[in-house]
Amino acid sequence: PIPCVPWQSQTSGQYQRRVHGHYGLHTFLVRMRTKDMRKCPGVKIEDMGLKMGCNGVDNGKIWFDNVEIPRENLLNRYSNVEKGGKFTSEVKGIRARFVKVADSLLSGRICIASMCSGTSKCAITSLLRFAATRLTVGPTGESDTAILEYQLFQNALMPLLARTLAINFGLNYVKDRYAGVLNVPKDDMEVLIMATVIKPMSSFNANECGNVCRERAGGQGYLSVNRLGECITFGHAGMTAEGDNRVLFQKVAKELLARLRKGKHRFPRSSGSQDLTDTSAVYGYLVKREKGVMMGLAGRMQSKNEGRQIALPGLDEGGSPRPR
């Protein structure tokens, strides 16, 4: 049992005396138990206790009280501490090192998004099968009409089905970009932004799918055997796992605005078609909406930045989009 733990040079009791200065977040291997599975000196471990769901995941709390480790325990792919305390790193800057260390969270966010995408599909599939076979009173006065035929039911379910499919397409694209299997220019920050935004989108959708499907299934949805309750708890787990959803949305907005200010964010070009039966036209309208929302946010932030003017491409001095 050797976990990876974060370390900041100015807060490490052992290395503070040997490494002078603040060099950012780094990762060490720290042994928690001996070979006979006893807890090592200075290590305290507690189980988190029962949760509202996902109890198959063994969450716990760990404390380290003056635990000393050798400098060789540093995972030194990017940074190293030599004998005598000299710090070296191929990644320049504290924030750049933090982003590099935090890259390991991206795979976790993609995994959480995948879990929540599967949760959404599980809930919708269960409800569709139930709704196609659950008969109720129809136009003939007999119980010969599936509840899936009713507009009330369709209005509740079909938007969730469409959104779940769209999120799944987006998630597959994020996976491919993260794996580097697409023939597109390498852009690590863009991949970070996409992995950061797909997790909250997928987990929020999983929660809504679980709740709506449970309600539309009536009493059957309340039975544990139909697993819709698990879909709800998995959605709730995803909303805070690997980063709180609202905070992640703020991070995405921050990073996008920073790229916009530097001229690195490019809006795709529209095909010019206005035929809503043409997918390229629908895509163009989505791009137009994204552009309006982002430029509007940039303008409001610029005007409220304590009187300081921030040059943003496409904005005039008052923060409004320039005419094109």
Secondary structure as a PSIPRED ss2 file (coil, helix, strand):
# PSIPRED VFORMAT (PSIPRED V4.0)

   1 P C   1.000  0.000  0.000
   2 I C   1.000  0.000  0.000
   3 P C   1.000  0.000  0.000
   4 C E   0.000  0.000  1.000
   5 V E   0.000  0.000  1.000
   6 P E   0.000  0.000  1.000
   7 W E   0.000  0.000  1.000
   8 Q E   0.000  0.000  1.000
   9 S H   0.000  1.000  0.000
  10 Q H   0.000  1.000  0.000
  11 T H   0.000  1.000  0.000
  12 S C   1.000  0.000  0.000
  13 G C   1.000  0.000  0.000
  14 Q C   1.000  0.000  0.000
  15 Y C   1.000  0.000  0.000
  16 Q C   1.000  0.000  0.000
  17 R C   1.000  0.000  0.000
  18 R C   1.000  0.000  0.000
  19 V C   1.000  0.000  0.000
  20 H C   1.000  0.000  0.000
  21 G C   1.000  0.000  0.000
  22 H C   1.000  0.000  0.000
  23 Y C   1.000  0.000  0.000
  24 G C   1.000  0.000  0.000
  25 L E   0.000  0.000  1.000
  26 H E   0.000  0.000  1.000
  27 T E   0.000  0.000  1.000
  28 F E   0.000  0.000  1.000
  29 L E   0.000  0.000  1.000
  30 V C   1.000  0.000  0.000
  31 R C   1.000  0.000  0.000
  32 M C   1.000  0.000  0.000
  33 R E   0.000  0.000  1.000
  34 T C   1.000  0.000  0.000
  35 K C   1.000  0.000  0.000
  36 D C   1.000  0.000  0.000
  37 M C   1.000  0.000  0.000
  38 R C   1.000  0.000  0.000
  39 K E   0.000  0.000  1.000
  40 C C   1.000  0.000  0.000
  41 P C   1.000  0.000  0.000
  42 G C   1.000  0.000  0.000
  43 V E   0.000  0.000  1.000
  44 K E   0.000  0.000  1.000
  45 I E   0.000  0.000  1.000
  46 E E   0.000  0.000  1.000
  47 D E   0.000  0.000  1.000
  48 M C   1.000  0.000  0.000
  49 G C   1.000  0.000  0.000
  50 L C   1.000  0.000  0.000
  51 K C   1.000  0.000  0.000
  52 M C   1.000  0.000  0.000
  53 G C   1.000  0.000  0.000
  54 C C   1.000  0.000  0.000
  55 N C   1.000  0.000  0.000
  56 G C   1.000  0.000  0.000
  57 V C   1.000  0.000  0.000
  58 D C   1.000  0.000  0.000
  59 N C   1.000  0.000  0.000
  60 G E   0.000  0.000  1.000
  61 K E   0.000  0.000  1.000
  62 I E   0.000  0.000  1.000
  63 W E   0.000  0.000  1.000
  64 F E   0.000  0.000  1.000
  65 D C   1.000  0.000  0.000
  66 N C   1.000  0.000  0.000
  67 V C   1.000  0.000  0.000
  68 E C   1.000  0.000  0.000
  69 I C   1.000  0.000  0.000
  70 P C   1.000  0.000  0.000
  71 R H   0.000  1.000  0.000
  72 E H   0.000  1.000  0.000
  73 N H   0.000  1.000  0.000
  74 L E   0.000  0.000  1.000
  75 L C   1.000  0.000  0.000
  76 N C   1.000  0.000  0.000
  77 R C   1.000  0.000  0.000
  78 Y C   1.000  0.000  0.000
  79 S E   0.000  0.000  1.000
  80 N E   0.000  0.000  1.000
  81 V E   0.000  0.000  1.000
  82 E C   1.000  0.000  0.000
  83 K C   1.000  0.000  0.000
  84 G C   1.000  0.000  0.000
  85 G C   1.000  0.000  0.000
  86 K C   1.000  0.000  0.000
  87 F E   0.000  0.000  1.000
  88 T E   0.000  0.000  1.000
  89 S E   0.000  0.000  1.000
  90 E C   1.000  0.000  0.000
  91 V C   1.000  0.000  0.000
  92 K C   1.000  0.000  0.000
  93 G C   1.000  0.000  0.000
  94 I H   0.000  1.000  0.000
  95 R H   0.000  1.000  0.000
  96 A H   0.000  1.000  0.000
  97 R H   0.000  1.000  0.000
  98 F H   0.000  1.000  0.000
  99 V H   0.000  1.000  0.000
 100 K H   0.000  1.000  0.000
 101 V H   0.000  1.000  0.000
 102 A H   0.000  1.000  0.000
 103 D H   0.000  1.000  0.000
 104 S H   0.000  1.000  0.000
 105 L H   0.000  1.000  0.000
 106 L H   0.000  1.000  0.000
 107 S H   0.000  1.000  0.000
 108 G H   0.000  1.000  0.000
 109 R H   0.000  1.000  0.000
 110 I H   0.000  1.000  0.000
 111 C H   0.000  1.000  0.000
 112 I H   0.000  1.000  0.000
 113 A H   0.000  1.000  0.000
 114 S H   0.000  1.000  0.000
 115 M H   0.000  1.000  0.000
 116 C H   0.000  1.000  0.000
 117 S H   0.000  1.000  0.000
 118 G H   0.000  1.000  0.000
 119 T H   0.000  1.000  0.000
 120 S H   0.000  1.000  0.000
 121 K H   0.000  1.000  0.000
 122 C H   0.000  1.000  0.000
 123 A H   0.000  1.000  0.000
 124 I H   0.000  1.000  0.000
 125 T H   0.000  1.000  0.000
 126 S H   0.000  1.000  0.000
 127 L H   0.000  1.000  0.000
 128 L H   0.000  1.000  0.000
 129 R H   0.000  1.000  0.000
 130 F H   0.000  1.000  0.000
 131 A H   0.000  1.000  0.000
 132 A H   0.000  1.000  0.000
 133 T H   0.000  1.000  0.000
 134 R C   1.000  0.000  0.000
 135 L E   0.000  0.000  1.000
 136 T E   0.000  0.000  1.000
 137 V E   0.000  0.000  1.000
 138 G C   1.000  0.000  0.000
 139 P C   1.000  0.000  0.000
 140 T C   1.000  0.000  0.000
 141 G C   1.000  0.000  0.000
 142 E C   1.000  0.000  0.000
 143 S E   0.000  0.000  1.000
 144 D E   0.000  0.000  1.000
 145 T E   0.000  0.000  1.000
 146 A E   0.000  0.000  1.000
 147 I H   0.000  1.000  0.000
 148 L H   0.000  1.000  0.000
 149 E H   0.000  1.000  0.000
 150 Y C   1.000  0.000  0.000
 151 Q H   0.000  1.000  0.000
 152 L H   0.000  1.000  0.000
 153 F H   0.000  1.000  0.000
 154 Q H   0.000  1.000  0.000
 155 N H   0.000  1.000  0.000
 156 A H   0.000  1.000  0.000
 157 L H   0.000  1.000  0.000
 158 M H   0.000  1.000  0.000
 159 P H   0.000  1.000  0.000
 160 L H   0.000  1.000  0.000
 161 L H   0.000  1.000  0.000
 162 A H   0.000  1.000  0.000
 163 R H   0.000  1.000  0.000
 164 T H   0.000  1.000  0.000
 165 L H   0.000  1.000  0.000
 166 A H   0.000  1.000  0.000
 167 I H   0.000  1.000  0.000
 168 N H   0.000  1.000  0.000
 169 F H   0.000  1.000  0.000
 170 G H   0.000  1.000  0.000
 171 L H   0.000  1.000  0.000
 172 N H   0.000  1.000  0.000
 173 Y H   0.000  1.000  0.000
 174 V H   0.000  1.000  0.000
 175 K H   0.000  1.000  0.000
 176 D H   0.000  1.000  0.000
 177 R H   0.000  1.000  0.000
 178 Y H   0.000  1.000  0.000
 179 A H   0.000  1.000  0.000
 180 G C   1.000  0.000  0.000
 181 V C   1.000  0.000  0.000
 182 L C   1.000  0.000  0.000
 183 N C   1.000  0.000  0.000
 184 V C   1.000  0.000  0.000
 185 P C   1.000  0.000  0.000
 186 K C   1.000  0.000  0.000
 187 D C   1.000  0.000  0.000
 188 D H   0.000  1.000  0.000
 189 M H   0.000  1.000  0.000
 190 E H   0.000  1.000  0.000
 191 V H   0.000  1.000  0.000
 192 L H   0.000  1.000  0.000
 193 I H   0.000  1.000  0.000
 194 M H   0.000  1.000  0.000
 195 A H   0.000  1.000  0.000
 196 T H   0.000  1.000  0.000
 197 V H   0.000  1.000  0.000
 198 I H   0.000  1.000  0.000
 199 K H   0.000  1.000  0.000
 200 P H   0.000  1.000  0.000
 201 M H   0.000  1.000  0.000
 202 S H   0.000  1.000  0.000
 203 S H   0.000  1.000  0.000
 204 F H   0.000  1.000  0.000
 205 N H   0.000  1.000  0.000
 206 A H   0.000  1.000  0.000
 207 N H   0.000  1.000  0.000
 208 E H   0.000  1.000  0.000
 209 C H   0.000  1.000  0.000
 210 G H   0.000  1.000  0.000
 211 N H   0.000  1.000  0.000
 212 V H   0.000  1.000  0.000
 213 C H   0.000  1.000  0.000
 214 R H   0.000  1.000  0.000
 215 E H   0.000  1.000  0.000
 216 R H   0.000  1.000  0.000
 217 A C   1.000  0.000  0.000
 218 G H   0.000  1.000  0.000
 219 G H   0.000  1.000  0.000
 220 Q H   0.000  1.000  0.000
 221 G H   0.000  1.000  0.000
 222 Y H   0.000  1.000  0.000
 223 L C   1.000  0.000  0.000
 224 S H   0.000  1.000  0.000
 225 V H   0.000  1.000  0.000
 226 N H   0.000  1.000  0.000
 227 R C   1.000  0.000  0.000
 228 L H   0.000  1.000  0.000
 229 G H   0.000  1.000  0.000
 230 E H   0.000  1.000  0.000
 231 C H   0.000  1.000  0.000
 232 I H   0.000  1.000  0.000
 233 T H   0.000  1.000  0.000
 234 F H   0.000  1.000  0.000
 235 G H   0.000  1.000  0.000
 236 H H   0.000  1.000  0.000
 237 A H   0.000  1.000  0.000
 238 G H   0.000  1.000  0.000
 239 M H   0.000  1.000  0.000
 240 T H   0.000  1.000  0.000
 241 A C   1.000  0.000  0.000
 242 E C   1.000  0.000  0.000
 243 G C   1.000  0.000  0.000
 244 D C   1.000  0.000  0.000
 245 N H   0.000  1.000  0.000
 246 R H   0.000  1.000  0.000
 247 V H   0.000  1.000  0.000
 248 L H   0.000  1.000  0.000
 249 F H   0.000  1.000  0.000
 250 Q H   0.000  1.000  0.000
 251 K H   0.000  1.000  0.000
 252 V H   0.000  1.000  0.000
 253 A H   0.000  1.000  0.000
 254 K H   0.000  1.000  0.000
 255 E H   0.000  1.000  0.000
 256 L H   0.000  1.000  0.000
 257 L H   0.000  1.000  0.000
 258 A H   0.000  1.000  0.000
 259 R H   0.000  1.000  0.000
 260 L H   0.000  1.000  0.000
 261 R H   0.000  1.000  0.000
 262 K C   1.000  0.000  0.000
 263 G C   1.000  0.000  0.000
 264 K C   1.000  0.000  0.000
 265 H C   1.000  0.000  0.000
 266 R C   1.000  0.000  0.000
 267 F C   1.000  0.000  0.000
 268 P C   1.000  0.000  0.000
 269 R C   1.000  0.000  0.000
 270 S C   1.000  0.000  0.000
 271 S C   1.000  0.000  0.000
 272 G C   1.000  0.000  0.000
 273 S C   1.000  0.000  0.000
 274 Q C   1.000  0.000  0.000
 275 D C   1.000  0.000  0.000
 276 L C   1.000  0.000  0.000
 277 T C   1.000  0.000  0.000
 278 D C   1.000  0.000  0.000
 279 T H   0.000  1.000  0.000
 280 S H   0.000  1.000  0.000
 281 A H   0.000  1.000  0.000
 282 V H   0.000  1.000  0.000
 283 Y H   0.000  1.000  0.000
 284 G H   0.000  1.000  0.000
 285 Y H   0.000  1.000  0.000
 286 L H   0.000  1.000  0.000
 287 V H   0.000  1.000  0.000
 288 K H   0.000  1.000  0.000
 289 R H   0.000  1.000  0.000
 290 E H   0.000  1.000  0.000
 291 K H   0.000  1.000  0.000
 292 G H   0.000  1.000  0.000
 293 V H   0.000  1.000  0.000
 294 M H   0.000  1.000  0.000
 295 M H   0.000  1.000  0.000
 296 G H   0.000  1.000  0.000
 297 L H   0.000  1.000  0.000
 298 A H   0.000  1.000  0.000
 299 G H   0.000  1.000  0.000
 300 R H   0.000  1.000  0.000
 301 M H   0.000  1.000  0.000
 302 Q H   0.000  1.000  0.000
 303 S H   0.000  1.000  0.000
 304 K C   1.000  0.000  0.000
 305 N C   1.000  0.000  0.000
 306 E C   1.000  0.000  0.000
 307 G C   1.000  0.000  0.000
 308 R C   1.000  0.000  0.000
 309 Q C   1.000  0.000  0.000
 310 I C   1.000  0.000  0.000
 311 A C   1.000  0.000  0.000
 312 L C   1.000  0.000  0.000
 313 P C   1.000  0.000  0.000
 314 G C   1.000  0.000  0.000
 315 L E   0.000  0.000  1.000
 316 D C   1.000  0.000  0.000
 317 E C   1.000  0.000  0.000
 318 G C   1.000  0.000  0.000
 319 G C   1.000  0.000  0.000
 320 S C   1.000  0.000  0.000
 321 P E   0.000  0.000  1.000
 322 R C   1.000  0.000  0.000
 323 P C   1.000  0.000  0.000
 324 R C   1.000  0.000  0.000
